[in-house]
Amino acid sequence: MVCAQILKSKNIKMKNTMLNILLICLLFCVTGCGHGDEPTVDSSTSLEVSVKGTTGVTETNIKVYIFTQPASNASGRNPANALKSVATDNMGNATFDLQSLAAGTYHITILEEVFTAALSTEQVVLGTKEFTLEKGNTLNEELILTSDRSLKYNNGFIPTTITSKLAMDEYKRWRAEEVVACSGGLRVISENSAETKVEAMGFGMLLAAYAKDKTTFDGLFTFYKSKRTTEAKNMMAWSVTCDSFLDKGSATDGDIDVAFALIVASKQWSGETYLDDAKAILTLIRDNLFKTCTVNSASIYIIAPGYNNIAWGGCDEMDMMYHTTAFFRVFASVTGDNAWEKLANDAYVTLGTGSHPTTGLVPDWQKATGGASTASYRVHYFGYDACRAPWRLTLDYLWNGNTQSQQWANKVSTWANGVGAANIVDGYEIDGTKRGSNKNSSFLGGFAVATMAKDQTTVDNFSNELSKLNDTYWFNINTRVLYLFTLTGNFWNPMDK
């Protein structure tokens, strides 16, 4: 009896063991037993799109959309209606997870939002392709653009977190708030609305030229010409009102911007004298404001800050922000004068002497050989002059691939990224010690442009933070719109047109 009970007990245990084994195997089979790490049917539903330009070269950092409607339908080219969007990586591929989409027909579409002469934006279709989605499939599609994109620089990263529409909307706000009529022309106001400074006129003419706003551009140039003085060597006086002059001397950065804006205008509108007008201003600058300095035993050019019966400032009183190297290379092209090219190259000498070795920050004013200006009233920290330098100098990398521009932009944007986009304020010692306390676009936007030489993640982050600001002070809103135009690809090199 005892033996029979023992055998019976063992049989029950064996049956239980076998049952457990069967249950475990059944569970493994249900969850993919015997298939390694293969995904379930739904998780393998994906799409990889390889994007190439009209010449067959892969297109990086370009946003790819998936729509239910074809691009011939207005709803099929409105980004707000897109089911998904992904930017291509550095191999020109955009990978989509399509688990959430039902089986059916969809459309891959690539759009570019461009400015129109009506001060608006429109979506241009660069390429589109239909595909059929079957659940469980991994799809691979190649899309070759039918039109090349215009909002693209030769180098760097364009953010995916802001749009041309934001840039144009801010342009229209700037025009409504900052531009006023005066004696048949238009002027850009300063902190005191009765005053206009030449740098504001330079800002305004750059913006109007790139915005395709001919009426505003011509009105601003009319005012500029009405305020030329003999004291400024026939350039515009630095500070004026509608009816009078507050300071009859010039400020070179404004005249440089005006000359460059005229070159852009000559590309936008034919049949005008814009290019000749630009060359006339460049001749005045070249003949009167170039200075020669000795740095590290070499003879270099710098640009004098202004002219008031004589060219003032120079080797012991200079401003890096006045040295927009990308503009100077364009000036060399349109005038045939290689002195402009030398001025551009030599700017990196003074950038090296004046910038901080760790942060890359430059002071408002410096000596060509580095260190504080001998003019005691000139500040030696990163303030409201120097804040524009990251924008002005990074353009040389975006347009021309200049490695010195790239290296400096990387250094200064690495420092700014360490501070954090949300924490950037209006002023720093060049070693990075905080001086300011206010947040505005003049500083954050300049660093955002510098991050275009760094990487996609950083420029997306800084641009997103910039989009949140709502500047009202004249200087900050002017620079804000210039930075937004640059970040969205709307500040192109006129020599590429």
C-alpha positions as CSV (number, residue, x, y, z in Angstrom):
1,M,0.0,0.0,0.0
2,V,2.8,2.4,0.9
3,C,4.6,1.8,-2.4
4,A,1.4,2.3,-4.4
5,Q,0.8,5.6,-2.7
6,I,4.4,6.7,-3.4
7,L,4.0,5.8,-7.1
8,K,0.7,7.6,-7.3
9,S,2.3,10.7,-5.7
10,K,5.2,10.6,-8.2
11,N,2.8,10.3,-11.1
12,I,0.9,13.4,-10.0
13,K,4.1,15.4,-9.7
14,M,5.3,14.3,-13.1
15,K,2.0,15.2,-14.6
16,N,2.1,18.6,-13.0
17,T,5.7,19.1,-14.2
18,M,4.8,18.1,-17.8
19,L,1.8,20.5,-17.6
20,N,4.0,23.3,-16.5
21,I,6.5,22.7,-19.3
22,L,3.7,22.7,-21.8
23,L,2.3,25.9,-20.5
24,I,5.7,27.6,-20.6
25,C,6.3,26.4,-24.2
26,L,2.9,27.7,-25.2
27,L,3.6,31.1,-23.6
28,F,7.0,31.3,-25.5
29,C,5.3,30.4,-28.8
30,V,2.7,33.1,-28.3
31,T,5.3,35.7,-27.5
32,G,7.7,34.7,-30.3
33,C,9.4,31.6,-28.9
34,G,11.9,30.3,-31.4
35,H,12.1,33.6,-33.4
36,G,14.9,35.3,-31.5
37,D,14.4,39.1,-31.1
38,E,12.3,39.5,-34.2
39,P,9.6,42.3,-33.7
40,T,5.9,41.7,-33.9
41,V,4.1,42.4,-37.1
42,D,3.1,45.9,-36.1
43,S,6.5,47.0,-34.9
44,S,8.1,46.1,-38.3
45,T,5.8,48.5,-40.2
46,S,8.2,51.3,-41.2
47,L,9.4,53.4,-44.1
48,E,12.8,54.7,-45.0
49,V,12.9,57.5,-47.6
50,S,16.2,58.2,-49.4
51,V,16.1,61.8,-50.7
52,K,18.3,63.1,-53.5
53,G,18.5,66.4,-55.3
54,T,18.0,66.9,-59.0
55,T,21.6,66.0,-59.6
56,G,21.4,62.8,-57.6
57,V,23.3,64.1,-54.6
58,T,21.8,63.1,-51.2
59,E,19.8,65.8,-49.4
60,T,20.5,66.2,-45.7
61,N,18.5,68.1,-43.1
62,I,15.4,68.4,-45.3
63,K,12.0,67.7,-43.9
64,V,10.0,64.8,-45.4
65,Y,6.2,64.8,-44.9
66,I,3.6,62.0,-45.1
67,F,0.1,63.1,-46.2
68,T,-3.1,61.2,-47.0
69,Q,-3.7,63.6,-50.0
70,P,-1.6,64.2,-53.0
71,A,0.4,67.4,-53.4
72,S,-1.9,68.6,-56.1
73,N,-4.5,69.0,-53.4
74,A,-4.0,72.1,-51.2
75,S,-4.5,69.9,-48.1
76,G,-1.6,67.7,-49.3
77,R,0.9,70.5,-49.2
78,N,-0.1,72.1,-45.9
79,P,2.3,70.9,-43.1
80,A,-0.4,71.3,-40.5
81,N,-2.2,68.3,-42.3
82,A,0.8,66.0,-42.4
83,L,0.4,62.7,-40.6
84,K,4.1,62.6,-39.8
85,S,7.3,64.5,-40.6
86,V,11.0,63.6,-40.3
87,A,14.2,65.4,-41.3
88,T,16.7,63.4,-43.3
89,D,19.9,62.5,-41.6
90,N,23.5,63.0,-42.7
91,M,23.1,60.1,-45.2
92,G,20.0,61.7,-46.7
93,N,17.6,59.2,-45.2
94,A,14.3,59.8,-43.3
95,T,13.0,56.9,-41.3
96,F,9.3,56.7,-40.3
97,D,7.6,54.4,-37.7
98,L,4.2,53.6,-39.4
99,Q,2.7,51.4,-36.7
100,S,-0.1,53.9,-36.1
101,L,-1.2,54.2,-39.7
102,A,-3.7,51.9,-41.3
103,A,-3.0,50.0,-44.5
104,G,-3.6,52.1,-47.6
105,T,-2.3,54.7,-50.0
106,Y,-0.2,57.7,-48.8
107,H,2.0,60.4,-50.2
108,I,5.6,61.3,-49.4
109,T,6.0,65.0,-50.1
110,I,8.9,67.5,-49.6
111,L,8.0,71.2,-49.3
112,E,9.8,74.5,-49.0
113,E,8.2,77.5,-47.5
114,V,9.4,80.6,-49.3
115,F,8.8,84.3,-49.1
116,T,6.5,85.9,-51.7
117,A,6.4,89.5,-53.0
118,A,3.0,89.9,-51.2
119,L,4.8,89.7,-47.9
120,S,3.5,86.2,-47.2
121,T,4.8,82.7,-47.6
122,E,3.9,79.8,-49.8
123,Q,4.6,76.1,-49.8
124,V,6.5,75.0,-52.9
125,V,6.5,71.3,-53.7
126,L,10.0,70.1,-54.3
127,G,9.1,66.4,-54.8
128,T,6.3,64.0,-54.1
129,K,5.7,60.2,-54.4
130,E,2.8,57.9,-53.7
131,F,3.3,54.7,-51.8
132,T,1.1,51.8,-50.6
133,L,1.3,50.8,-46.9
134,E,0.8,47.1,-46.0
135,K,1.0,46.3,-42.3
136,G,4.0,44.4,-41.3
137,N,6.2,45.6,-44.2
138,T,9.4,47.5,-44.1
139,L,9.3,49.9,-47.0
140,N,12.2,51.6,-48.8
141,E,11.5,54.5,-51.2
142,E,13.8,56.8,-53.1
143,L,12.5,60.3,-53.8
144,I,14.5,62.5,-56.3
145,L,13.5,66.2,-56.1
146,T,12.0,67.7,-59.2
147,S,13.2,71.2,-58.1
148,D,16.2,72.2,-56.1
149,R,15.6,74.0,-52.8
150,S,16.5,77.6,-52.5
151,L,16.5,77.9,-48.7
152,K,19.8,76.0,-48.3
153,Y,23.3,77.1,-47.4
154,N,26.4,75.4,-48.7
155,N,27.4,74.5,-45.2
156,G,25.9,74.1,-41.7
157,F,22.5,73.2,-40.3
158,I,19.2,74.9,-40.8
159,P,16.8,74.4,-37.7
160,T,13.7,72.4,-38.1
161,T,12.0,74.1,-35.1
162,I,11.1,77.5,-36.8
163,T,9.6,78.4,-40.1
164,S,9.8,81.0,-42.8
165,K,6.3,82.0,-41.8
166,L,7.6,83.0,-38.3
167,A,10.3,85.0,-40.0
168,M,7.9,86.8,-42.3
169,D,5.3,87.4,-39.5
170,E,8.1,89.1,-37.4
171,Y,9.2,91.1,-40.5
172,K,5.7,92.5,-40.8
173,R,5.5,93.3,-37.1
174,W,8.9,95.0,-37.4
175,R,7.7,97.1,-40.4
176,A,4.5,98.1,-38.6
177,E,6.2,99.1,-35.4
178,E,9.7,100.4,-36.4
179,V,9.3,102.0,-39.9
180,V,7.8,105.5,-40.3
181,A,7.3,107.9,-43.1
182,C,9.4,111.0,-43.5
183,S,9.5,113.6,-46.4
184,G,8.8,111.1,-49.2
185,G,10.9,108.4,-47.7
186,L,10.9,105.9,-44.8
187,R,13.1,105.6,-41.8
188,V,13.7,103.1,-39.0
189,I,13.2,104.5,-35.5
190,S,15.5,104.2,-32.6
191,E,14.8,104.1,-28.8
192,N,13.7,107.7,-29.2
193,S,11.1,107.4,-32.0
194,A,12.1,110.8,-33.3
195,E,15.7,109.6,-33.9
196,T,17.1,107.3,-36.6
197,K,20.6,105.8,-36.6
198,V,22.4,104.6,-39.7
199,E,22.8,101.1,-38.4
200,A,19.0,100.9,-38.1
201,M,18.8,101.9,-41.8
202,G,21.3,99.2,-42.7
203,F,19.2,96.6,-40.8
204,G,16.0,97.8,-42.5
205,M,17.4,97.8,-46.0
206,L,18.8,94.3,-45.5
207,L,15.4,93.1,-44.3
208,A,13.4,94.7,-47.0
209,A,15.7,93.4,-49.7
210,Y,15.5,89.8,-48.5
211,A,11.8,90.1,-47.9
212,K,11.2,91.2,-51.5
213,D,9.5,94.4,-50.2
214,K,10.5,96.9,-52.9
215,T,8.3,99.7,-51.6
216,T,9.9,99.6,-48.2
217,F,13.4,99.2,-49.6
218,D,13.1,102.2,-52.0
219,G,11.6,104.3,-49.2
220,L,14.5,103.5,-46.9
221,F,17.1,104.2,-49.5
222,T,15.5,107.5,-50.3
223,F,15.8,108.5,-46.7
224,Y,19.4,107.3,-46.5
225,K,20.4,109.4,-49.5
226,S,18.7,112.5,-48.0
227,K,20.9,112.3,-44.9
228,R,24.3,112.1,-46.5
229,T,26.8,114.8,-45.2
230,T,30.1,116.2,-46.2
231,E,31.3,115.4,-42.7
232,A,30.6,111.7,-43.3
233,K,32.3,111.9,-46.7
234,N,29.0,111.6,-48.5
235,M,27.9,108.6,-46.4
236,M,24.8,108.9,-44.2
237,A,25.1,110.7,-40.9
238,W,25.1,108.4,-37.9
239,S,22.2,110.0,-35.9
240,V,19.4,112.1,-37.4
241,T,15.8,113.0,-37.1
242,C,13.3,113.5,-40.0
243,D,14.2,117.1,-40.3
244,S,17.7,117.6,-38.7
245,F,21.0,116.0,-37.9
246,L,22.1,115.0,-34.4
247,D,25.6,113.7,-35.4
248,K,26.8,114.3,-38.9
249,G,29.7,111.8,-38.8
250,S,29.3,108.3,-40.2
251,A,29.1,104.8,-38.6
252,T,30.7,102.3,-40.9
253,D,28.6,99.2,-40.0
254,G,25.5,101.0,-41.3
255,D,27.0,101.9,-44.6
256,I,28.4,98.4,-45.1
257,D,24.9,96.9,-44.6
258,V,23.3,99.5,-46.9
259,A,25.9,98.6,-49.7
260,F,25.3,94.9,-49.2
261,A,21.5,95.4,-49.2
262,L,21.8,97.2,-52.5
263,I,23.6,94.2,-54.0
264,V,20.8,91.9,-52.8
265,A,18.3,94.3,-54.3
266,S,20.0,94.1,-57.6
267,K,19.4,90.4,-57.6
268,Q,15.7,90.8,-56.6
269,W,14.7,93.6,-59.0
270,S,16.2,94.2,-62.4
271,G,16.2,97.5,-64.3
272,E,17.4,99.6,-61.4
273,T,20.7,101.3,-60.5
274,Y,21.1,99.4,-57.2
275,L,24.4,97.7,-58.1
276,D,25.9,101.0,-59.2
277,D,24.7,102.7,-56.0
278,A,26.3,99.9,-54.0
279,K,29.6,100.3,-55.8
280,A,29.6,104.0,-55.1
281,I,29.3,103.5,-51.4
282,L,31.9,100.8,-51.4
283,T,34.3,103.2,-53.1
284,L,33.8,105.7,-50.4
285,I,34.5,103.1,-47.7
286,R,37.5,101.6,-49.5
287,D,39.1,105.0,-50.1
288,N,38.4,106.5,-46.7
289,L,37.9,103.9,-44.0
290,F,40.5,101.1,-44.7
291,K,43.3,101.2,-42.1
292,T,46.6,99.3,-42.0
293,C,47.8,97.8,-38.7
294,T,50.8,95.6,-37.7
295,V,49.8,92.5,-35.9
296,N,52.3,89.7,-35.1
297,S,54.8,91.4,-37.4
298,A,52.3,91.2,-40.4
299,S,50.5,94.1,-42.1
300,I,46.8,93.7,-42.0
301,Y,43.7,95.7,-42.9
302,I,40.9,96.7,-40.5
303,I,37.9,98.9,-41.1
304,A,37.7,102.2,-39.3
305,P,34.5,102.6,-37.2
306,G,33.4,105.9,-38.8
307,Y,34.3,109.1,-40.6
308,N,33.8,112.6,-39.2
309,N,35.9,114.9,-41.3
310,I,38.6,112.3,-40.7
311,A,38.5,108.5,-40.3
312,W,38.4,108.0,-36.6
313,G,39.4,104.9,-34.6
314,G,41.7,102.3,-36.0
315,C,44.4,100.0,-34.8
316,D,43.8,101.0,-31.1
317,E,40.0,101.4,-31.4
318,M,38.3,98.8,-33.5
319,D,35.1,96.6,-33.4
320,M,35.0,93.0,-34.6
321,M,31.3,93.4,-35.3
322,Y,32.0,95.8,-38.1
323,H,33.9,93.0,-39.9
324,T,31.3,91.0,-41.8
325,T,33.7,88.8,-43.7
326,A,31.0,87.1,-45.9
327,F,29.9,90.6,-47.1
328,F,33.5,91.6,-47.8
329,R,34.0,88.6,-50.1
330,V,30.8,89.6,-52.0
331,F,32.2,93.2,-52.3
332,A,35.4,91.8,-53.8
333,S,33.4,89.9,-56.4
334,V,31.2,92.8,-57.5
335,T,34.1,95.4,-57.5
336,G,37.0,93.3,-58.6
337,D,39.0,94.8,-55.8
338,N,40.9,92.1,-53.9
339,A,41.5,94.5,-51.0
340,W,38.1,93.4,-49.8
341,E,39.1,89.8,-49.8
342,K,42.3,90.7,-47.8
343,L,40.1,92.6,-45.3
344,A,38.0,89.5,-44.9
345,N,40.9,87.2,-44.3
346,D,42.7,89.7,-42.0
347,A,39.6,89.9,-39.8
348,Y,40.4,86.4,-38.5
349,V,43.8,87.7,-37.3
350,T,42.1,90.3,-35.0
351,L,39.5,87.7,-34.1
352,G,42.3,85.6,-32.8
353,T,43.9,88.3,-30.9
354,G,40.7,89.7,-29.3
355,S,38.6,86.6,-28.6
356,H,38.8,84.6,-25.3
357,P,40.7,81.4,-25.9
358,T,38.1,79.3,-24.0
359,T,34.7,80.9,-24.6
360,G,35.4,82.5,-28.0
361,L,33.6,85.7,-26.8
362,V,34.8,89.0,-28.3
363,P,34.6,92.4,-26.7
364,D,32.6,95.3,-28.0
365,W,35.9,97.2,-28.6
366,Q,39.5,96.1,-28.8
367,K,42.9,96.9,-30.2
368,A,43.9,95.1,-33.3
369,T,46.7,93.4,-31.3
370,G,44.2,92.4,-28.6
371,G,43.3,93.8,-25.3
372,A,41.2,96.8,-24.3
373,S,41.0,99.8,-26.6
374,T,43.1,102.8,-25.6
375,A,39.9,104.8,-25.9
376,S,38.8,104.7,-22.2
377,Y,35.1,105.1,-23.0
378,R,35.1,101.9,-25.1
379,V,34.0,98.8,-23.2
380,H,35.9,95.5,-23.2
381,Y,33.1,93.0,-22.7
382,F,30.6,91.1,-24.8
383,G,27.8,93.7,-25.0
384,Y,25.4,95.2,-27.5
385,D,28.0,95.7,-30.2
386,A,29.7,92.3,-29.9
387,C,26.4,90.4,-29.7
388,R,26.1,90.7,-33.5
389,A,29.5,89.2,-34.2
390,P,28.3,85.5,-34.0
391,W,25.8,86.3,-36.8
392,R,28.1,88.3,-38.9
393,L,31.1,86.0,-38.7
394,T,29.2,82.7,-39.0
395,L,27.8,83.7,-42.4
396,D,31.3,83.2,-43.8
397,Y,31.0,79.5,-42.9
398,L,27.4,79.1,-44.0
399,W,28.1,80.7,-47.4
400,N,31.7,79.9,-48.1
401,G,32.7,77.1,-45.8
402,N,35.4,79.2,-44.2
403,T,37.1,76.9,-41.6
404,Q,38.2,79.8,-39.4
405,S,34.6,81.0,-39.2
406,Q,33.5,77.4,-38.4
407,Q,36.0,76.9,-35.7
408,W,35.2,80.1,-33.9
409,A,31.4,79.6,-34.3
410,N,31.8,76.1,-32.8
411,K,33.8,77.5,-29.9
412,V,31.4,80.3,-29.0
413,S,28.3,78.1,-29.5
414,T,29.8,75.3,-27.4
415,W,30.2,77.9,-24.6
416,A,26.7,79.2,-25.1
417,N,25.2,75.7,-25.1
418,G,27.0,75.1,-21.8
419,V,25.1,78.1,-20.4
420,G,21.9,76.8,-21.9
421,A,19.7,78.5,-24.5
422,A,17.0,79.4,-21.9
423,N,19.6,81.1,-19.7
424,I,21.4,83.4,-22.2
425,V,21.3,87.1,-21.0
426,D,22.4,90.4,-22.4
427,G,26.0,90.7,-21.5
428,Y,29.1,88.8,-20.4
429,E,32.7,89.3,-19.7
430,I,34.7,87.7,-22.4
431,D,35.6,84.9,-20.0
432,G,32.0,84.1,-19.7
433,T,31.2,85.7,-16.4
434,K,27.6,87.0,-16.5
435,R,27.1,90.8,-16.6
436,G,23.5,91.2,-17.9
437,S,20.1,90.0,-16.6
438,N,17.7,90.5,-19.5
439,K,16.7,87.9,-22.1
440,N,16.4,89.2,-25.6
441,S,16.9,88.2,-29.2
442,S,20.0,90.3,-29.8
443,F,22.1,87.9,-27.7
444,L,20.2,84.6,-27.9
445,G,19.7,84.9,-31.7
446,G,23.3,85.6,-32.4
447,F,24.3,82.5,-30.6
448,A,21.5,80.6,-32.4
449,V,23.1,81.5,-35.7
450,A,26.5,80.4,-34.4
451,T,25.0,77.0,-33.6
452,M,24.3,76.5,-37.3
453,A,27.9,75.5,-37.5
454,K,27.7,73.0,-34.7
455,D,24.9,70.4,-35.0
456,Q,21.2,69.8,-35.7
457,T,20.2,69.2,-32.1
458,T,21.8,72.4,-30.7
459,V,20.5,74.7,-33.5
460,D,17.0,73.2,-33.1
461,N,17.1,73.9,-29.4
462,F,18.4,77.5,-29.6
463,S,16.0,78.3,-32.4
464,N,13.0,77.0,-30.5
465,E,14.0,79.1,-27.5
466,L,14.3,82.1,-29.8
467,S,10.8,81.6,-31.2
468,K,9.4,82.2,-27.7
469,L,10.6,85.8,-27.4
470,N,8.6,88.9,-28.2
471,D,11.1,91.8,-28.4
472,T,9.8,95.3,-28.6
473,Y,13.0,97.4,-28.1
474,W,14.1,98.7,-31.5
475,F,17.6,97.1,-31.5
476,N,16.3,93.7,-30.3
477,I,13.5,93.4,-32.8
478,N,15.7,94.5,-35.7
479,T,18.4,91.9,-34.9
480,R,15.7,89.3,-34.1
481,V,14.3,89.5,-37.7
482,L,17.8,89.4,-39.2
483,Y,18.6,86.3,-37.2
484,L,15.3,84.6,-38.1
485,F,15.9,85.3,-41.8
486,T,19.3,83.7,-41.5
487,L,18.2,80.7,-39.5
488,T,15.4,79.9,-41.9
489,G,17.6,80.0,-45.0
490,N,16.2,83.3,-46.2
491,F,19.5,85.3,-45.9
492,W,21.2,83.9,-49.0
493,N,24.5,84.7,-50.7
494,P,23.7,87.0,-53.6
495,M,26.6,85.5,-55.6
496,D,24.7,82.2,-55.7
497,K,21.8,83.8,-57.5
